[in-house]
Amino acid sequence: MTTADFATYIAGLPRVISGAAALFRDAEGRVLLVEPNYREGWALPGGTIESDDGETPRGGARRETLEEIGLDRELGRLLAVDWVHGTGRPPLVAYLYDGGTLSEDDLGAIRLQEEELLSWRLVPREELAAHLPGALGRRVLAALEVLAEGAGTAELENGHRVG
């Protein structure tokens, strides 16, 4: 196979979007959510993995956390991987890492990326579905179950466990 043949082969492969986020909690177990200014609703600190530049999912989650909320933290283990089917876009593979528990000092150090975010808040588990509908909300709840049970990484499709 020539270099040109290989390039043509690669160009013809299916495309997938990949994203990574961190799940941060406070001492009461509430989850840190951020409010983007470019779409309705709430999200976790995170975003698109810059894989064309060699970024890994873990590296993307850490970079996005630093950019979005100003905290540069070593992330814990992978809690969930979610394959989310797209409508009008390629599928998304979403990686969710344990960001750990934030102290009062950590919370006081949060500095929002004003170009993308309006606000942040801590949300109790029972209110997460109202703030994070669909696959994202189910993904966060699955990750919280992984933490509570000490279980392995949750394999998800559209936020539903499959493995």
C-alpha contacts under 8 A as a table, 3 or more apart, distances in Angstrom:
res1	aa1	res2	aa2	distance
1	M	5	D	5.94
1	M	6	F	6.47
2	T	5	D	5.05
2	T	6	F	6.19
3	T	6	F	5.09
3	T	7	A	6.17
4	A	7	A	5.06
4	A	8	T	6.19
5	D	8	T	5.11
5	D	9	Y	6.13
6	F	9	Y	4.93
6	F	10	I	6.15
7	A	10	I	5.12
7	A	11	A	6.09
8	T	11	A	5.09
8	T	12	G	6.32
9	Y	12	G	5.29
9	Y	13	L	6.70
10	I	13	L	5.40
15	R	90	P	6.26
15	R	91	P	7.80
16	V	90	P	5.44
16	V	91	P	5.31
16	V	92	L	5.84
16	V	93	V	7.12
17	I	48	T	7.58
17	I	90	P	6.36
17	I	91	P	6.15
17	I	92	L	4.64
17	I	93	V	6.30
18	S	48	T	5.95
18	S	49	I	5.73
18	S	57	P	7.89
18	S	92	L	5.44
18	S	93	V	4.76
18	S	94	A	5.89
18	S	95	Y	7.90
19	G	46	G	7.30
19	G	47	G	5.26
19	G	48	T	4.22
19	G	49	I	5.10
19	G	57	P	7.05
19	G	60	G	7.66
19	G	61	A	7.94
19	G	92	L	7.14
19	G	93	V	6.29
19	G	94	A	4.81
19	G	95	Y	6.26
20	A	46	G	5.52
20	A	47	G	5.67
20	A	48	T	6.46
20	A	49	I	6.42
20	A	57	P	5.63
20	A	58	R	7.10
20	A	60	G	6.11
20	A	61	A	4.85
20	A	94	A	5.55
20	A	95	Y	4.57
20	A	96	L	5.82
20	A	97	Y	7.67
21	A	44	L	6.20
21	A	45	P	5.61
21	A	46	G	3.88
21	A	47	G	6.37
21	A	60	G	7.89
21	A	61	A	4.83
21	A	62	R	7.99
21	A	64	E	7.58
21	A	65	T	7.63
21	A	94	A	7.74
21	A	95	Y	6.39
21	A	96	L	5.05
21	A	97	Y	6.28
22	A	44	L	6.65
22	A	45	P	5.95
22	A	46	G	6.36
22	A	61	A	6.10
22	A	62	R	7.69
22	A	65	T	7.19
22	A	75	L	7.44
22	A	96	L	5.71
22	A	97	Y	4.82
22	A	98	D	5.80
22	A	99	G	5.11
23	L	31	V	6.98
23	L	32	L	7.20
23	L	44	L	6.84
23	L	45	P	7.70
23	L	96	L	6.83
23	L	97	Y	6.08
23	L	98	D	5.16
23	L	99	G	4.97
23	L	100	G	7.12
23	L	140	V	7.64
24	F	31	V	5.80
24	F	32	L	5.49
24	F	98	D	6.80
24	F	99	G	4.65
24	F	100	G	5.38
24	F	101	T	5.94
24	F	102	L	6.70
25	R	28	E	7.63
25	R	29	G	5.29
25	R	30	R	5.23
25	R	31	V	4.53
25	R	32	L	5.88
25	R	99	G	7.58
25	R	100	G	6.30
25	R	101	T	4.77
25	R	102	L	6.01
25	R	122	L	7.76
26	D	29	G	5.25
26	D	30	R	5.51
26	D	31	V	6.83
26	D	32	L	7.66
26	D	101	T	5.12
26	D	102	L	5.00
26	D	103	S	6.54
26	D	122	L	7.64
27	A	30	R	7.52
27	A	101	T	6.30
27	A	102	L	7.03
27	A	103	S	7.00
29	G	101	T	7.92
29	G	124	P	6.96
29	G	125	R	7.69
30	R	122	L	5.39
30	R	123	V	4.98
30	R	124	P	4.42
30	R	125	R	6.38
31	V	122	L	5.23
31	V	123	V	5.12
31	V	124	P	6.37
31	V	125	R	7.18
32	L	44	L	6.93
32	L	120	W	6.98
32	L	121	R	5.78
32	L	122	L	4.60
32	L	123	V	6.49
33	L	42	W	6.26
33	L	43	A	5.53
33	L	44	L	4.99
33	L	45	P	6.95
33	L	120	W	5.55
33	L	121	R	5.48
33	L	122	L	6.24
33	L	123	V	7.10
34	V	42	W	5.65
34	V	43	A	5.31
34	V	44	L	5.80
34	V	45	P	6.36
34	V	117	L	6.81
34	V	118	L	7.64
34	V	119	S	5.87
34	V	120	W	4.27
34	V	121	R	6.58
35	E	41	G	6.42
35	E	42	W	4.63
35	E	43	A	6.27
35	E	117	L	5.58
35	E	118	L	5.46
35	E	119	S	5.23
35	E	120	W	5.97
36	P	39	R	6.07
36	P	40	E	7.26
36	P	41	G	7.27
36	P	42	W	6.60
36	P	43	A	7.24
36	P	116	E	5.62
36	P	117	L	4.35
36	P	118	L	5.92
36	P	119	S	7.67
37	N	40	E	7.51
37	N	115	E	7.93
37	N	116	E	5.46
37	N	117	L	5.27
37	N	118	L	5.73
38	Y	116	E	6.71
41	G	131	H	6.70
41	G	132	L	7.22
42	W	131	H	5.92
42	W	132	L	6.14
43	A	132	L	6.83
43	A	136	L	7.92
45	P	61	A	7.81
45	P	64	E	6.64
45	P	65	T	5.44
45	P	68	E	6.41
45	P	69	I	7.20
46	G	60	G	7.58
46	G	61	A	5.42
46	G	62	R	7.97
46	G	64	E	4.91
46	G	65	T	5.91
46	G	68	E	7.56
47	G	60	G	7.39
47	G	61	A	7.07
47	G	64	E	6.11
48	T	60	G	7.14
49	I	55	E	6.35
49	I	56	T	6.84
49	I	57	P	6.03
49	I	60	G	4.95
49	I	61	A	7.62
50	E	53	D	5.58
50	E	54	G	6.79
50	E	55	E	5.25
50	E	56	T	7.70
50	E	60	G	6.83
51	S	54	G	4.85
51	S	55	E	4.77
51	S	56	T	6.52
52	D	55	E	7.30
55	E	59	G	5.98
55	E	60	G	6.15
56	T	59	G	5.03
56	T	60	G	5.96
57	P	60	G	5.02
57	P	61	A	6.22
57	P	95	Y	6.65
58	R	61	A	5.22
58	R	62	R	6.29
58	R	75	L	7.52
58	R	97	Y	7.51
59	G	62	R	5.16
59	G	63	R	6.05
60	G	63	R	5.10
60	G	64	E	5.95
61	A	64	E	5.21
61	A	65	T	6.06
61	A	97	Y	7.60
62	R	65	T	5.12
62	R	66	L	6.29
62	R	72	D	6.74
62	R	73	R	6.73
62	R	74	E	7.18
62	R	75	L	6.91
63	R	66	L	5.19
63	R	67	E	6.14
63	R	72	D	7.68
64	E	67	E	4.98
64	E	68	E	5.78
65	T	68	E	5.27
65	T	69	I	5.71
65	T	70	G	6.67
65	T	71	L	6.13
65	T	72	D	6.79
65	T	73	R	7.95
66	L	69	I	5.75
66	L	70	G	4.41
66	L	71	L	4.75
66	L	72	D	4.94
66	L	73	R	7.79
67	E	70	G	5.72
67	E	71	L	7.93
67	E	113	Q	6.31
68	E	111	R	7.59
68	E	112	L	5.57
68	E	113	Q	4.73
68	E	116	E	7.64
68	E	117	L	7.32
69	I	110	I	5.22
69	I	111	R	4.98
69	I	112	L	4.63
69	I	113	Q	6.29
70	G	109	A	7.43
70	G	110	I	5.65
70	G	111	R	5.03
70	G	112	L	6.64
70	G	113	Q	7.65
71	L	106	D	7.81
71	L	109	A	7.43
71	L	110	I	6.53
71	L	111	R	7.91
73	R	99	G	7.55
74	E	99	G	7.69
75	L	97	Y	6.47
75	L	98	D	5.98
75	L	99	G	5.12
75	L	100	G	7.42
76	G	97	Y	6.18
76	G	98	D	4.72
76	G	99	G	5.94
76	G	100	G	6.89
77	R	97	Y	5.70
77	R	98	D	5.58
78	L	81	V	7.81
78	L	95	Y	7.19
78	L	96	L	6.01
78	L	97	Y	4.47
78	L	98	D	6.41
78	L	153	T	6.14
79	L	95	Y	7.87
79	L	96	L	5.66
79	L	97	Y	5.39
79	L	98	D	6.31
79	L	143	A	5.28
79	L	146	V	6.51
79	L	147	L	7.60
79	L	152	G	7.29
79	L	153	T	4.70
79	L	154	A	6.19
80	A	94	A	8.00
80	A	95	Y	6.01
80	A	96	L	5.19
80	A	97	Y	7.21
80	A	139	R	7.04
80	A	142	A	7.37
80	A	143	A	5.89
80	A	153	T	5.15
80	A	154	A	4.51
80	A	155	E	5.97
80	A	156	L	7.09
81	V	93	V	6.92
81	V	94	A	5.64
81	V	95	Y	4.74
81	V	96	L	6.42
81	V	153	T	7.39
81	V	154	A	6.39
81	V	155	E	5.31
81	V	156	L	5.97
82	D	92	L	7.86
82	D	93	V	5.63
82	D	94	A	5.05
82	D	95	Y	6.64
82	D	139	R	7.10
82	D	155	E	6.25
82	D	156	L	4.42
82	D	157	E	5.30
82	D	158	N	6.39
82	D	159	G	6.14
83	W	91	P	6.98
83	W	92	L	5.84
83	W	93	V	4.72
83	W	94	A	6.56
83	W	156	L	6.25
83	W	157	E	4.67
83	W	158	N	5.94
83	W	159	G	7.80
84	V	91	P	5.65
84	V	92	L	5.03
84	V	93	V	6.31
84	V	94	A	7.57
84	V	135	A	7.24
84	V	157	E	5.87
84	V	158	N	4.54
84	V	159	G	7.44
85	H	90	P	7.37
85	H	91	P	4.61
85	H	92	L	6.53
85	H	157	E	7.95
85	H	158	N	6.70
86	G	89	R	5.05
86	G	90	P	5.37
86	G	91	P	4.67
86	G	92	L	6.95
87	T	90	P	7.53
96	L	143	A	7.62
102	L	105	D	7.82
102	L	106	D	5.44
102	L	107	L	6.33
103	S	106	D	5.00
103	S	107	L	6.27
104	E	107	L	5.08
104	E	108	G	6.13
105	D	108	G	4.99
105	D	109	A	6.23
106	D	109	A	5.06
106	D	110	I	6.69
107	L	110	I	5.49
112	L	117	L	6.28
112	L	118	L	7.64
112	L	119	S	7.16
112	L	120	W	7.96
113	Q	116	E	5.81
113	Q	117	L	5.70
114	E	117	L	5.27
114	E	118	L	6.64
123	V	127	E	6.34
123	V	128	L	6.37
124	P	127	E	5.54
124	P	128	L	6.56
125	R	128	L	5.29
125	R	141	L	7.67
126	E	129	A	7.27
127	E	130	A	5.57
127	E	131	H	6.77
128	L	131	H	5.19
128	L	132	L	5.75
128	L	137	G	6.46
128	L	141	L	7.95
129	A	132	L	5.05
129	A	133	P	5.36
129	A	134	G	7.92
129	A	137	G	5.41
129	A	138	R	7.61
130	A	133	P	6.18
131	H	137	G	7.70
132	L	136	L	5.96
132	L	137	G	4.41
133	P	136	L	6.50
133	P	137	G	5.17
133	P	138	R	7.74
134	G	137	G	5.62
134	G	138	R	6.46
134	G	158	N	7.83
134	G	159	G	7.46
135	A	138	R	5.11
135	A	139	R	5.94
135	A	158	N	4.89
135	A	159	G	4.26
135	A	160	H	7.58
136	L	139	R	4.96
136	L	140	V	6.23
136	L	159	G	6.48
137	G	140	V	5.24
137	G	141	L	6.29
137	G	159	G	7.48
138	R	141	L	5.12
138	R	142	A	6.09
138	R	159	G	4.74
138	R	160	H	6.72
139	R	142	A	5.10
139	R	143	A	6.18
139	R	156	L	7.44
139	R	159	G	4.69
139	R	160	H	7.44
140	V	143	A	5.04
140	V	144	L	6.23
141	L	144	L	5.05
141	L	145	E	6.28
142	A	145	E	5.04
142	A	146	V	6.29
142	A	154	A	6.83
142	A	159	G	7.72
142	A	161	R	7.75
143	A	146	V	4.98
143	A	147	L	6.35
143	A	153	T	7.97
143	A	154	A	6.99
144	L	147	L	5.08
144	L	148	A	6.13
145	E	148	A	5.00
145	E	149	E	5.93
145	E	151	A	7.94
146	V	149	E	5.31
146	V	150	G	5.67
146	V	151	A	4.88
146	V	152	G	6.53
146	V	153	T	6.86
146	V	154	A	6.94
147	L	150	G	5.19
147	L	151	A	6.82
148	A	151	A	7.86
154	A	161	R	6.63
154	A	163	G	7.23
155	E	161	R	5.77
155	E	162	V	5.88
155	E	163	G	5.57
156	L	159	G	5.24
156	L	160	H	5.02
156	L	161	R	4.46
156	L	162	V	5.49
156	L	163	G	7.42
157	E	160	H	5.25
157	E	161	R	6.57
157	E	162	V	6.63
